[in-house]
Structure formats: C-alpha cells, structure tokens
Amino acid sequence: MILMAARPRREATYLKLAEAKAKIMKMSPSELVQHLVSLVKENEDWRGRSCINLLAPESLMSPIAKSLLSSELSERTAEGEIGDRWFSGLKYIDEVEALAVELAKTLFNSKYADHRLLSGMLGNLTVYFALTKPGDVIMSIKETDGGHVSNREGGCAGCRGLKVVDIPFNPYEMNIDVESFTELTLKVKPRLIALGSSLTLFPYPLREIREIADEVGAHIFYDGAHQLGLIAGGKFQDPLREGADVLTGSVGKTLSGPQRGLIVWNSDEIAEKLRLAIFPGLTATHQINSVAAMAVTLAEMLVFGKDYAAQMVKNAKALGKALDEEGFDVLCKHKGYTETHQVAVDVSSLGGGEEAAKLLEQVNIICNKNLLPKDSLEDWDNPSGIRLGTSQVTRLGMKESEMRQIARFIRRVLIDKEETSIIAREVSEFRNSFQKVHYCFEPSI
C-alpha cells in the first residue's frame, strides 16, 4: 500500500490530536463552539482574502452556488433514483436533481450522467466496481509520473482487488510513451486502462490508446478530476469523443463548483452497471444542497466556461514562462510548459518540495509539494517538485501580468531568500485587489 509505505511519519498528526484533546479537557462545550467558529473565521480571513492560492485542486464557487450550500436542502435526504424514491416530499428536490443531470449531459455532450457521487474518487471506485472484477489486470499511471493513488494498488483499484501495471511514461515529454505502451498492453491484456493524473500538463494520445485498447478488448476510463472544467470549456482534449468509455471528475477543481464528484458516459452497454454501482452500491443520501450548487455551476459553465478555461491555460503558460525567466527549473519548457491549469517546478536544488511549500506558505502563497518522475515513492514526504495551479487566481480575475508578479514573489522567497514577513505583507496587499469571483452570474440574478 503506497500510503503505508510512503507515509511512515505520524508524529505531526498525533501532536495535533493531543493538542485538540487538551483543549477539549480545558474548555466547556460552549467555549469549544466559539473556538471552532473563530477558527473558521480566521481561516476565511487568511486563506479566503489574504492568500494567493495556487493549489491546483481548488477554485472558488460562485456566490449563488455557495449560498445554496447553507439552504434548507442541507437538511434533506433523497435516497434512490429521481422520481422513484424511498421517501415522499421530494417534488422540488426531484426537479433540482433532474436539472443537474441534464445540465451535466448538455455541458459534456454525453448521453448519460450521474450526480450522486460525493467525490471524484468515488467516481473512480464506481468504474472499478462496474467494469472489473477482483483479480483483473488494469493499467494506470504511477504516482511519480503524476498518477493519483485512487487508480493504484493503495487506493480504489487496490480496494477492488485489481492488479495494477504501470503505463510507460516519457518524463521529458511528461506524457505516455505510446510505443512502449503498445508493447506492454498487448502483453498484459488489461481489462481496463485508467488515464488522467493529478499532475497533467498535456493531453494524452487518447485516439492511439483507443486503437490499442480495442485490440485487447479493454475499457478506457478517464479520470478527469483536474481537467473537468477545461474539458467543459473546450480547452483540453474531449475524452468521450476521443475514445474513453467513461469520464469521472471532481466538481470542486477547474469546474469551480462544490466539493463532490460527477460521472458521464455514452455507452448503453455499461449504463446499468454504472448505475447499480452508484446506487445501491456506493451511495445512498448524497447532499442535495451540494447537488443544487453543482447545478448552478454547470449552468454558469455553459455561459462562461470557454472564457474561464481559456484564461486558466493562458495564465498557467504565463506563470511557467515567468518562473523560468526568474531562474526556476520549470518542466517542459520545450513544449511551452503546459496546456492545462498546472505548472510543475523542480525545486530539488532549493531544498525540495516540502521546504519550498512551507516557505511559500509563510508569505501567504499556497501550493503543494509534488512527486516528479525522477523521484521514488520513498520521496513522498519531501519530493523534488511543487505543483502550481491557476484555477483560483483566474477565477479572481487575474491575468498574465499578475502571473509575472506572482513569479517574482516566488523568486524572492525561494531563490533570493528575502525576509518572509516583508513579502507576506506585500502578497496580502496584492491579493487585496482581487476579491470578486468572475466567470459567473451576479448574485442578483
């Protein structure tokens, strides 16, 4: 299991839990409630208003979508299928959910969609339960090449009892090695090929992979967790048109909706298998308030998605170029750095990814450490890279010139080693000019 092998350290977790227990022993329940409220408020003031958030898995909901999370729907449940429930009293909720499904089908030009997944990872598990059986061989991208643990033996694939074979990868191109992939696929004859990664800089050669998959009778599953908004906005490859049997994704990343999952597909053959895996297999109640917020997000993406997705990619390319010019080792300079919302930077010569991310946090710039192809799983705690994403800064209205300023902030912290308290104030002042959420309907609609 990757999580056990690569994450042996638990001291920080134990320390936080001990601190929390000490507070519980010291405070009354009412004092704890006030403390919890203050923590949420402090986080909102800092992360929500003062930080430059470059976390690739995060964006911002629109004000309308966000308001629905605290609506009366948050107290309701709706187990079962739309129009065919265990409970009564769902005439409005049925319509909310039906609209969410049809909006998803429209946005992704798909025949089928399901809205009930509480996370993108549950979408991946749905695919494995529907299209494989224990002992089957699948192929997926390993973690050091950008793959996500859910598609590996330490995640959903392993929970299903699948045998995972690594997809050959070209680290210089940051893409699949088609020739080696063809040779290996014909040899191992996988039941399913899982594409999509947490670190994705370029579209995959999906049409070529489809031809190879057909030779061995394999399904292709595309984990579009990070790319869902780019796909919806027409600024990435279109997996369902290029050969994928099913597309899953996280609504809260580049789609900029609530934290939940979405799954879309076209095949009649697998429709019932996927539906049964979702319900009653993996979901029951499914946070209707979040479904309503997702429906608003999907409607907004129909109107604003093309412009939003285009600017995310422009910003990422500009950020990659600016960081390169500031002296950083940015991956894939020869390919224009990226064709997604992500930029990968090798900071191994600057102390590694963990050190870099911690230093940037001190100046209110938030990112994550990230494994790079030259790493091993043992490098999980301090990998060579950091991953930067432009979904949230784009949502706040930032453009290419702001990416150059952000790159200068990062250089001053990691290369020039300037005093962090001074840069932190400058970052907060810079961020203060960007508070409005763009690419969405106004709250008065």
C-alpha positions in Angstrom: 0.0 0.0 0.0 1.5 3.3 -1.1 0.1 5.3 1.8 1.6 3.0 4.4 4.9 2.6 2.6 5.4 6.3 1.7 3.9 8.0 4.8 5.5 6.4 7.8 5.6 9.6 9.8 2.6 10.2 12.0 4.1 12.5 14.7 2.5 15.7 13.4 -0.9 14.0 13.3 -0.5 12.7 16.9 0.6 16.1 18.1 -2.4 17.9 16.6 -4.7 15.3 18.1 -3.1 15.7 21.5 -3.5 19.5 21.3 -7.1 19.1 20.4 -7.7 16.8 23.3 -6.1 19.2 25.7 -8.4 21.9 24.5 -11.5 19.7 25.0 -10.4 18.9 28.5 -9.8 22.6 29.3 -12.8 24.2 27.6 -16.5 23.9 28.1 -18.6 22.7 25.1 -19.9 26.3 24.6 -16.3 27.6 24.6 -15.3 24.9 22.1 -18.1 26.0 19.8 -16.9 29.6 20.0 -13.4 28.5 19.3 -14.5 26.4 16.3 -16.4 29.4 14.9 -13.3 31.6 15.4 -11.1 29.1 13.6 -13.4 29.0 10.6 -13.4 32.8 10.5 -9.7 33.1 10.8 -9.2 30.7 8.0 -11.6 32.6 5.9 -9.8 35.9 6.6 -6.4 34.4 5.8 -7.0 31.8 3.1 -10.0 33.4 1.6 -8.9 37.0 1.5 -5.1 37.3 2.0 -3.5 34.4 0.2 -2.5 33.7 -3.4 -4.0 30.2 -3.7 -2.0 28.2 -6.3 -3.4 24.8 -5.2 -4.3 23.0 -8.4 -7.2 21.1 -6.8 -9.0 24.2 -5.6 -11.1 27.0 -7.0 -13.9 29.3 -5.9 -17.6 28.7 -6.1 -19.8 31.5 -7.4 -21.8 33.4 -4.8 -25.1 31.9 -6.0 -23.7 28.3 -5.8 -22.1 28.9 -2.4 -25.3 30.3 -0.9 -27.2 27.1 -1.7 -24.9 25.0 0.5 -26.5 26.6 3.6 -30.0 26.3 2.2 -32.8 24.2 3.7 -31.8 21.5 1.3 -28.9 20.7 3.6 -31.3 19.2 6.0 -33.0 16.9 3.5 -32.3 13.4 2.1 -33.3 11.8 -1.2 -32.2 8.2 -1.4 -32.9 6.3 -4.6 -33.5 7.4 -8.2 -35.0 10.7 -9.4 -38.8 10.2 -9.4 -38.5 6.8 -7.7 -37.6 7.3 -4.1 -38.0 5.6 -0.7 -39.3 8.9 0.8 -42.1 11.3 0.0 -41.9 15.1 0.0 -39.3 15.3 -2.8 -41.2 17.0 -5.7 -38.9 20.1 -5.7 -35.8 18.0 -5.0 -36.5 15.7 -7.9 -36.5 18.7 -10.2 -33.3 20.1 -8.8 -31.6 16.8 -9.3 -33.0 16.2 -12.8 -31.8 19.7 -13.8 -28.3 18.9 -12.5 -28.2 15.7 -14.6 -29.5 17.3 -17.8 -27.1 20.2 -17.4 -24.2 17.8 -17.0 -25.2 15.9 -20.1 -25.5 19.2 -22.1 -22.2 20.6 -20.9 -20.2 17.4 -21.6 -22.3 16.3 -24.7 -23.0 12.9 -23.1 -25.9 10.5 -23.2 -25.6 9.7 -19.5 -24.6 11.5 -16.3 -24.9 10.8 -12.6 -24.8 13.4 -9.9 -24.8 11.4 -6.7 -21.1 10.9 -6.1 -19.7 12.7 -3.1 -16.2 12.9 -4.5 -14.3 12.3 -7.7 -12.6 9.4 -6.1 -16.0 7.7 -5.6 -16.4 8.0 -9.3 -13.2 6.1 -9.8 -14.4 3.4 -7.4 -17.7 3.3 -9.3 -15.9 2.5 -12.5 -13.8 -0.3 -10.9 -16.8 -1.9 -9.4 -18.9 -1.7 -12.6 -16.3 -2.7 -15.2 -13.8 -5.0 -13.4 -13.8 -7.9 -11.1 -11.2 -8.8 -8.4 -8.0 -10.2 -9.9 -8.4 -8.3 -13.2 -5.3 -6.5 -14.6 -5.6 -2.8 -15.2 -3.1 -0.2 -16.3 -2.6 3.2 -14.8 -0.1 6.0 -14.5 2.2 5.7 -11.4 2.3 8.3 -8.8 5.8 9.6 -9.6 4.6 10.3 -13.2 1.6 12.2 -11.9 -0.9 9.5 -11.3 -3.4 9.5 -8.4 -3.4 6.9 -5.7 -7.1 6.1 -6.3 -6.1 4.4 -9.5 -3.3 2.4 -7.9 -3.0 -0.5 -5.5 -3.0 1.8 -2.5 -6.4 3.2 -3.5 -9.7 2.3 -5.1 -8.0 -0.1 -7.6 -6.4 -2.0 -4.7 -9.7 -2.0 -2.7 -11.3 -3.8 -5.7 -8.5 -6.3 -5.7 -7.1 -5.4 -9.0 -3.6 -6.0 -10.3 -2.0 -2.7 -11.4 0.5 -2.4 -14.2 2.3 0.9 -14.8 1.6 2.8 -18.0 5.0 3.5 -19.7 5.7 7.2 -19.4 8.2 9.7 -21.1 9.4 12.0 -18.3 10.9 14.5 -20.8 7.6 14.9 -22.6 5.5 14.4 -19.5 3.3 12.1 -21.5 2.6 8.4 -22.2 5.2 6.5 -24.3 2.9 5.1 -26.9 5.4 2.7 -28.4 6.2 1.1 -25.1 2.6 1.3 -24.0 1.5 -0.7 -27.1 4.1 -3.4 -26.5 3.1 -3.8 -22.8 -0.6 -3.6 -23.4 -0.5 -6.4 -26.0 1.5 -8.5 -23.4 -0.6 -8.0 -20.3 -4.0 -7.6 -21.9 -5.6 -5.4 -19.3 -9.3 -5.4 -18.5 -9.3 -1.6 -18.1 -6.9 1.3 -18.9 -7.1 4.2 -16.5 -5.9 7.6 -17.8 -5.8 11.0 -16.2 -3.5 12.3 -13.5 -3.2 14.7 -10.6 -0.3 16.2 -12.4 -1.3 16.6 -16.0 0.5 19.1 -18.3 -0.6 17.9 -21.7 -3.4 15.9 -23.3 -2.8 12.2 -23.7 -2.6 10.4 -27.1 -6.1 9.0 -26.5 -7.0 8.1 -30.0 -3.9 5.9 -30.4 -4.6 4.4 -27.0 -8.2 3.6 -28.1 -6.9 1.6 -31.0 -4.6 -0.4 -28.8 -7.3 -1.0 -26.2 -9.6 -2.3 -28.9 -7.0 -4.9 -29.8 -7.2 -6.4 -26.3 -10.8 -5.7 -25.5 -10.1 -3.2 -22.8 -12.3 -0.4 -21.5 -10.8 3.1 -21.2 -11.6 5.1 -18.1 -10.6 8.8 -18.0 -10.1 10.3 -14.5 -10.7 14.0 -15.3 -10.6 15.2 -11.7 -8.3 18.1 -12.5 -9.3 18.7 -16.2 -13.1 18.7 -15.9 -13.5 22.4 -16.2 -11.0 22.6 -19.1 -12.9 19.8 -20.9 -16.2 21.6 -20.4 -14.6 24.8 -21.6 -13.2 23.2 -24.8 -9.6 23.9 -23.8 -8.4 20.3 -23.3 -9.0 17.0 -25.1 -12.5 15.7 -25.2 -12.2 12.2 -23.7 -15.6 10.8 -24.7 -15.1 11.9 -28.3 -11.5 10.6 -28.5 -12.2 7.1 -27.1 -12.8 7.0 -23.4 -15.8 4.8 -22.3 -16.4 6.9 -19.2 -15.3 10.2 -17.7 -15.2 11.0 -14.0 -14.2 14.2 -12.3 -14.2 16.4 -9.3 -16.6 19.3 -9.4 -14.6 21.4 -7.0 -11.4 21.8 -9.1 -11.4 23.5 -12.5 -15.2 23.2 -12.8 -15.3 25.5 -9.8 -18.3 24.0 -8.0 -18.8 22.4 -4.7 -16.7 19.5 -3.4 -18.3 16.4 -5.0 -17.9 14.1 -8.0 -19.5 13.7 -11.4 -19.5 10.9 -13.9 -20.6 11.0 -17.6 -20.6 8.4 -20.4 -22.3 7.5 -23.7 -22.3 3.7 -23.8 -25.7 1.9 -23.4 -23.7 -1.3 -22.7 -22.2 -0.1 -19.4 -25.1 2.2 -18.3 -26.9 -0.2 -16.0 -23.6 -1.5 -14.5 -22.5 2.0 -13.6 -25.9 3.0 -12.2 -26.0 -0.1 -9.9 -22.5 0.5 -8.7 -23.5 4.1 -7.8 -26.8 3.1 -6.1 -27.3 1.0 -4.1 -23.6 0.1 -4.3 -21.7 3.2 -3.2 -24.1 6.0 -2.4 -27.4 6.5 -0.6 -28.0 10.0 0.6 -25.9 12.4 -1.4 -26.0 16.0 -0.1 -28.8 17.6 -2.1 -27.7 21.1 -1.2 -24.4 20.4 -2.9 -26.3 19.0 -6.0 -28.1 22.3 -6.3 -24.9 24.2 -6.1 -23.4 21.9 -8.7 -26.4 22.6 -11.0 -25.8 26.3 -10.7 -22.1 25.7 -11.5 -22.9 23.7 -14.6 -25.3 26.4 -15.9 -22.6 29.0 -15.3 -20.0 27.0 -17.2 -22.4 26.8 -20.2 -22.2 30.6 -20.4 -18.7 31.4 -19.0 -16.8 28.2 -19.3 -15.0 28.8 -22.6 -13.5 32.1 -21.4 -12.7 30.8 -18.0 -10.9 27.7 -19.3 -9.0 29.7 -21.9 -7.7 32.2 -19.3 -6.7 29.4 -16.9 -4.4 27.9 -19.6 -3.1 31.3 -20.6 -2.3 32.1 -17.0 -0.6 28.8 -16.5 1.6 29.2 -19.6 2.4 32.7 -18.5 3.3 31.6 -15.0 5.5 28.8 -16.3 7.4 31.3 -18.6 7.7 33.9 -15.8 9.1 31.3 -13.4 11.6 30.1 -16.0 12.7 33.7 -16.6 13.1 34.2 -12.8 15.6 31.3 -12.7 13.4 28.3 -11.8 13.6 24.8 -13.4 10.1 24.6 -14.9 9.3 21.3 -16.5 8.6 21.1 -20.3 10.0 24.4 -21.4 10.4 23.0 -24.8 6.6 22.4 -25.1 5.5 25.8 -23.7 5.4 24.5 -20.1 1.8 23.3 -20.0 -1.5 23.0 -21.8 -3.6 22.8 -18.6 -4.0 24.9 -15.5 -1.0 23.3 -13.9 2.7 24.1 -13.8 5.4 21.8 -12.4 8.6 23.2 -11.0 11.7 21.1 -9.9 12.9 22.7 -6.7 15.2 19.8 -5.6 18.2 22.2 -5.7 16.3 24.6 -3.4 15.7 22.2 -0.6 12.9 20.1 -2.1 9.1 20.4 -2.4 8.2 20.3 1.2 10.7 23.0 2.1 9.5 25.2 -0.8 5.8 24.8 0.0 6.4 25.6 3.7 8.4 28.8 2.8 5.8 29.9 0.4 3.1 29.4 3.0 4.9 31.8 5.3 4.4 34.5 2.7 0.8 33.6 2.0 1.3 31.7 -1.2 -0.3 28.3 -1.1 0.8 25.4 -3.2 1.7 21.7 -2.7 4.8 19.6 -2.8 4.7 17.1 -5.7 6.4 14.0 -6.8 8.2 14.3 -10.2 9.2 11.4 -12.5 12.8 11.4 -11.2 11.5 10.7 -7.6 10.7 7.4 -6.0 7.7 6.7 -3.6 10.1 7.0 -0.7 10.5 10.7 -1.6 6.8 11.3 -0.8 7.5 13.4 2.3 10.0 15.7 0.5 9.7 15.2 -3.3 11.6 17.2 -5.9 8.7 19.3 -7.1 6.0 21.7 -6.4 2.7 21.9 -8.4 1.1 25.3 -9.1 -2.4 25.8 -10.4 -4.2 28.8 -11.8 -7.9 27.9 -11.4 -8.5 30.1 -8.3 -6.4 33.1 -9.3 -8.1 33.1 -12.7 -11.5 33.0 -11.0 -10.5 36.1 -9.1 -9.8 38.0 -12.4 -6.0 37.7 -12.5 -4.3 37.6 -15.9 -0.9 37.2 -17.5 0.6 40.3 -15.9 -0.4 39.1 -12.4 1.3 35.8 -13.1 4.6 37.6 -13.7 4.2 39.4 -10.3 3.5 36.1 -8.6 6.6 34.6 -10.1 8.6 37.5 -8.7 7.2 36.8 -5.3 8.2 33.2 -5.5 11.7 34.0 -6.7 12.2 36.4 -3.8 11.2 33.7 -1.3 12.9 30.6 -2.7 15.9 32.0 -4.6 16.7 35.4 -3.1 15.8 34.2 0.4 14.4 37.6 1.4 12.7 38.3 4.7 9.4 36.4 4.6 7.5 38.8 6.8 8.1 41.7 4.3 7.0 39.6 1.4 3.9 38.3 3.3 2.7 41.8 3.7 3.2 42.6 0.0 1.4 39.4 -1.0 -1.6 40.3 1.2 -1.7 43.8 -0.3 -1.5 42.3 -3.8 -4.3 39.8 -3.1 -6.5 42.5 -1.5 -7.1 43.9 -5.0 -8.6 40.7 -6.2 -11.7 39.7 -4.1 -14.5 39.3 -6.6 -15.4 36.0 -8.2 -15.5 36.2 -12.0 -16.9 34.0 -14.8 -20.3 33.5 -13.1 -23.8 35.1 -12.7 -24.2 38.0 -10.4 -25.9 37.2 -7.1 -28.9 39.4 -8.0 -29.9 37.1 -10.9 
